[in-house]
Amino acid sequence: MTAIAVELKDVVKEFAEPEKKGEAFAAVNHVDLQINDGEFFSLLGPSGCGKTTSLRMIAGFELPTSGEVLIHGKAMGKTPPYQRPVNTVFQSYALFPHMTIIDNVAFGLQMKGVAKAEIEPRVKEALSMVRLPGYENRKPKQLSGGQQQRVALARALVNRPEVLLLDEPLGALDLKLRKEMQLELKTLQREVGITFIYVTHDQEEALTMSDRIAVMSKGHLLQVGTALEIYEEPNCRFVADFIGETNFVPGTVVSVEDGRAEFEADGLRLVANANADVRAGIQATLAVRPERVRLSAEKPDDTPNAFIGSVSEAIYIGTDTHFRVNLTPSVSLRIRRQNTVPIGMPALAGPAGNTVWVSWHPESARVLVE
Amino acid sequence: MLQRLRESKSLQGTLLASPAMLWMIALLIVPLLLIVITSFGQRDPDGNVIYTFTFDNYIRLMGFSADCPDGVGTCFNSLYLEILARSVGLALVTTIFTIVLGYPLAYYVARAPAKRRNMLLFLILVPLWTNFVIRVYAWIRILRAFEMLYTPQAVLVGMVYEFIPFMILPMYTSLEKIDPSLYEAAADLGASSLRTFLKVTLPLSLPGVVAGTLLVFVPVMGTFVVSDILGGKQFVLVGNLIQRQFLDARDPTFGAAASIVLMGMTLIVMIIYTRKFGFGEEVVIT
């Protein structure tokens, strides 16, 4: 069994709301979370979901209203940030503008009273780890955003923290640099073997880097799992909607058996995987990803989910073609087909109004309770 | 002529700057020149200025005088040099007190919630709405109650009180500009509150301290109201000396010489200071 690096036990953080006098607003609402040692863990959610507040409680910048934060089994209580075995990489980098790069990186070691002779090689090592040697005597403002990012990383890593906390550290970088840094961060994390807790609102970033992801919304922890789990088996509509693109079809559950549900929507009979909380007779939503829906000229015989539809929209975007196909007056699906052959089915990509067979495997769709 | 104006950028520049230049010449250069010329003049028995060229006023200011008690040769009296030294000393001490007393307040205001900050700044500025002289008079009653009136300490209290807003405001501006995440970063990297203050807050707020020092030191050097009202007649500063020469002693030439010396001393102190600390601009990148 792997050791647990960070644990949140029924953590609540309330802030006084300035508009409503005295009324508290729960930024983090009864969150239980366990983060394993050596894991790249992401807290993912839209802004205001409580992910940054959670991170700040681990760092010690905020104290929980109730509940407990544990780091390697030790309850943190009111331990101030400077006594916790964690370091943070801030969204704004928060480099000290009056200090050179070398002084910035050495700051943590100096504060801990590390011997002078040891500081220099460790700073050099940290700077080469983030591939930024030769900039020691510059000031932060003389560096580009990406370079400042690396300094912030080196400044945190040089202390060899038990856990590294990263608060949307790539948010200020342009797309290309961000992609580069994502891979670099992942590699770096594997090399140093430190637990990374990464806060982001960018689902692609989270999927790219993380071993496990926690999806949060409105202060609640909705789902924790690997990229595969939260993409393939979302446990609620929010997760299915937030991670990637999804078609939602509202309807009624007819029957549930062995994790399979029969589902009725506007006269269509559908079969799909069902989440554990799905019961026969309830109103629910079927979620199916656009890339899992197939189009064909003939009726496929390998799935019960096959319907005639009419193409209302076909947009060619190079790698893919995006379709919108109406199955019934109220049920329409977005479908994404990869252009693996040069327009293999011209009729399908052709003008709106064509009729096609639309189908998907039962395991490609899920029935979710709202 | 017009042709040349169209072609010459420098001529255009000169022409565009000329209204401002005229203003400067009329309101700054000419009066200053008048003072310089007067300082080399002599006074007739009626108190009128005779425009000559003599260093007598400056020599007298340095303490050398032709009319000695025994009536022979020249003799030395350190009175005026003491006044000059006292003025510099008081300006230095006042500046130090405004820094020491003003910094915690500036820090408190800068770290207060944004909504309360404006209110606090407002409170700091409110006293300035009352006339300077009236505020100094108000101190008479307070200082008398503490039996401090007409002492050097009373003058110091008055000076610090009058000029502390000019120290607080630039310090506040510097402190307020510091990104709060820097404090968190310092704490995160293992610095206690005290060390965060010494290593991060203080160095980043120095530009404000420097700017405040310039705003306090220079006017304190020349003020005469505070020492006049709170110091009695015993505590004489250069400002008082100059004022009395123009009004009571009716010797504008000596007053002008004292003004020039005051200006020179202020300039020298400020040059030394700004050479070392700059003018209070942003952290210099080198």
HADDOCK unambig.tbl for C-alpha pairs under 7 A between the chains (distance, minus, plus):
assign (segid A and resid 81 and name CA) (segid B and resid 187 and name CA) 5.74 0.50 0.50
assign (segid A and resid 81 and name CA) (segid B and resid 188 and name CA) 5.19 0.50 0.50
assign (segid A and resid 82 and name CA) (segid B and resid 187 and name CA) 4.89 0.50 0.50
assign (segid A and resid 82 and name CA) (segid B and resid 188 and name CA) 5.04 0.50 0.50
assign (segid A and resid 82 and name CA) (segid B and resid 189 and name CA) 6.08 0.50 0.50
assign (segid A and resid 82 and name CA) (segid B and resid 190 and name CA) 3.88 0.50 0.50
assign (segid A and resid 82 and name CA) (segid B and resid 191 and name CA) 5.93 0.50 0.50
assign (segid A and resid 82 and name CA) (segid B and resid 192 and name CA) 6.64 0.50 0.50
assign (segid A and resid 83 and name CA) (segid B and resid 190 and name CA) 6.49 0.50 0.50
assign (segid A and resid 87 and name CA) (segid B and resid 188 and name CA) 5.84 0.50 0.50
assign (segid A and resid 87 and name CA) (segid B and resid 189 and name CA) 6.63 0.50 0.50
assign (segid A and resid 88 and name CA) (segid B and resid 188 and name CA) 6.63 0.50 0.50
assign (segid A and resid 94 and name CA) (segid B and resid 181 and name CA) 5.71 0.50 0.50
assign (segid A and resid 94 and name CA) (segid B and resid 182 and name CA) 5.13 0.50 0.50
assign (segid A and resid 94 and name CA) (segid B and resid 185 and name CA) 6.37 0.50 0.50
assign (segid A and resid 95 and name CA) (segid B and resid 182 and name CA) 6.94 0.50 0.50
assign (segid A and resid 96 and name CA) (segid B and resid 182 and name CA) 6.66 0.50 0.50
assign (segid A and resid 98 and name CA) (segid B and resid 204 and name CA) 6.90 0.50 0.50
assign (segid A and resid 98 and name CA) (segid B and resid 283 and name CA) 6.43 0.50 0.50
assign (segid A and resid 108 and name CA) (segid B and resid 189 and name CA) 4.51 0.50 0.50
assign (segid A and resid 108 and name CA) (segid B and resid 190 and name CA) 5.93 0.50 0.50
assign (segid A and resid 111 and name CA) (segid B and resid 190 and name CA) 5.63 0.50 0.50
assign (segid A and resid 111 and name CA) (segid B and resid 191 and name CA) 5.64 0.50 0.50
assign (segid A and resid 112 and name CA) (segid B and resid 190 and name CA) 6.41 0.50 0.50
assign (segid A and resid 139 and name CA) (segid B and resid 285 and name CA) 6.94 0.50 0.50
